[in-house]
């Protein structure tokens, strides 16, 4: 008797917006790379609009948090993580990465979180302090300049998916 294999784990990618920005393009490219590797995927944004929305594959879920700003999305994202229990959460962009890391901690589900960071913020201030506190807790911090396929492999390996190396 042949037992059906379980569906692949579902992941979530949080991005500040689906506007035509480096972080938006990196999020879409990463989503395509992860989907191409057979993973279920949801792209989560504070507001769902933007020109890159139409470029997402129809098999990729889209979640609009109905928030105006990335920074005010942390509690809504934590609720999504707690309810949907993705196998991993990726924040695409510096601010989105911080929000994703904080939301994963607030959800208290043990969801691993990673950051696909376009460029580290300069200077001090609150972002710098949050970065110093949250980044060591990330499963991975990957440069946005990394090729999408390589970024997907690094992130999946950090999440503990052994088949990611292939």
N, C-alpha and C positions, 0 to 999 in steps of 0.2 A: 504494500500500500504506500503510495507516494503522498507525503504530507506537504501541503502548500507552505512555501516559505513566508515568513512574516513580512509585512511591508517594510520598506526602508525607513530608518528614523527620519523624523521631521525636524528641520532646523528653522531658525528665524534670523533674518538679517534686518537690523534697524538702521535706518538712514535718515538724515536730517530733512531730506526732501528728494523728490524725483525730478529736480531741476537739472539742467545740463551743466553740471559742475563736476570737478574731478572726483569728489566723493560719490556723487550720484552715478557717474559712469562706472566707477570702481565697484559700487554695490550691485549694479545691474550685471556687470561682467562676472563678478563672483557668484551671483545668483545663477547665472547661466552655467557656470562651471560646476557648481554643486548639483544643479538639476541634471546636467549631463552625466554626472557620476551616479545618478539614480536616487538621489535624496529628495524627499519631499521638502518643500520650501515655502515660507511665507516672508514677504517683504513688508516690513512695518515702518510707517512714517508718521510724523506728527500730523501732517495734512497730506492726503493722498494724491493731490494733483501734481502736474508737472509734465513736461514733454517726454521724459524717459518712461513714464508709466506705460505708454503705448508700446514700448520696445520690450517689455517683460513678456516672457513666454506665457501663453494662456494657462499652462499647468502650474504656474507659480501663484500662490495665494497673495492677496494684497489686503493689508489691514491698515485702516486709517484711524489714528487715535483721536482725531478731532481736537487737536491741540495746536495752538498757533506757533509755538516755539519748541525747539529741541529740549531745552533745559526744563521746561514745564511738563515734559512727557514721562518723567521717570516713574511716577506712581501708576500711570495708565499702562506703561510698558511692563511694570512689575506685575500688574493684574493679568495682563495677557500671558506672561510667562507662567504665573501660578495656575491659570486656567488651562492653557493649552499644553503646558509641560514639554516644550521643545527639547530635543536631545542636546541642543547647543544654541547659543545666541551670539551673533556677530554684530558689532557696532562698526559701521562704515563711516569713517571720518573721525576727527579728533573729538568733537563735542558729542557726536552720536556714540562713540566708543565709551566715553565717560558715563553717559546715561545708561548704556547697555550694561556696563559693569555694575553700576549702582542698582539698576533694576533687578539684575540676577541675584544680587545679595539680598535685596528687599523681599523678593519672592520666596526666599528660603526653600527652594526646591532642589538645591544642589546642581542647578543648571550651569554647566561650564559656559563661560563667556570669553570671547576673543575680540580683539580690536584690529581692524584694517585701517591703519592710520595714514592719511595723506602726508602730513608733515607735523612734527611735534610743535605745539604752540610755544612761542618765545616769551621770555619775560617771566615775571612772578605772578602773584595774584591767586585768586581762587582756583582757576583752572589748573595752574601749576601745582597747587597743593592737592587738589583732587587727583590729579594725575599721579603724583608721588604716592598717594595712599591707595588708589585703585589699581594701577597698572601691575604692581607685584602680585595681585590676586587674579590676574587674567590668565587664562589657559595659554594664550598666545597673543603677542603683539606683532603684527605683520605690516610691513611697509606697503602702502598703496601702490608703489611703483613696481611691486612684484607682479609677474605675469599671473593672470587669474587662475590658471590651472595649478601653478605652483602655490599660490596663496591658498587655494582650496585644499591641496594636499597637506600643507602645513597646519591649517586650521583643523582639518579632520583628524590628523594625527594627534594634535593637542587635545582634541575632544575624546581621544581614545578609540577611534575607529581604525582597527588594524588594517582593514582592506584599503585604507586611504593611500597607502604607499604605492600601490600598483599603478 
